[in-house]
């Protein structure tokens, strides 16, 4: 390595992280705000390493990289999207105050071209994973259908929402101020299915609590908007995108994230009923400068379940099944209490 800038960045990243970068065996390397380093490997999937980092050194590295690209990273612009000077690795970093400590995600370029057969018969590991996933999905879907068709009771709601998290359903929780939206979100986010995933949490005040070990908790402020955080989300390798409360145009970015392979998310908004929540979402989308007509298809594709709450109680649970021009939203009321 002869480029002095690349050498400086490599030294600040540290030998352990550079070893993973140069191994050709991982697709992603992630530093979380809590200082843990995770990798997504071709052979073993995602796992936490035993690497310890000097976060001050990492923050200096981010600023060095920004300087090399004539960019500025500070409290008014606390994030950086760039490419590392080694093999063009895609790099996304976030810094305080939008996160507690510096964090990043590095996406490594493909080392070789995979042949089609490797995705099917020639890769028994992937084939077994696929078969196991399909079997589990069918089992959980059968449980869901059985529970819904027999009619949801109040006593079944806990198991039902745990099932929704396993099925990676997108849930919108609505109600008035003090209705219990955040309290309920924290309850369903404590499910075991969520703890197994990498979660990207966005909020303006630290209300959502998450016990999942692999997570990024970030906050928007006067300089970094909710829309900014949602755009960054796709580069931080999330399994789930979770947002405390949606209030305006950022709703479009949230639905886009949910519709692009990051299902299993939750969000909340103010509304007067489960069905009225869909109307409220329409109003928020129309606040976006690029939206001139309501994207009914986007709404109905992204949102699976709407929960309406009053006085800390679940009043309605509604399923969203699509939208047609003739009949509007296709919904089914699963529970009324």
Secondary structure, DSSP 8 states (H G I E B T S, - for coil): ---HHHHHHHHHH-HHHHHHHHHS-EEEEEE-TTS-EEEEETTTEEEE------HHHHHHHHHHHHHHTT---BTTB-EEEEE-TTT--EEEEE-TTSSSS-EEEEE---SS---GGGGTTT-HHHHHHHHHHHHHHHHHHHHHHHHHHT---GGGHHHHHHHHHHTT--EEEEESTTSSHHHHHHHHTTSHHHHTS-EEEEESSS------SSEEEEE--SSS-HHHHHHHHTTTT-SEEEES---STHHHHHHHHHTTT--S-EEEEE-SSHHHHHHHHHHHHTTSTT-SS--HHHHHHH--EEEEEETTEEEEEEEEEEEETTTEEEEEEEEE-
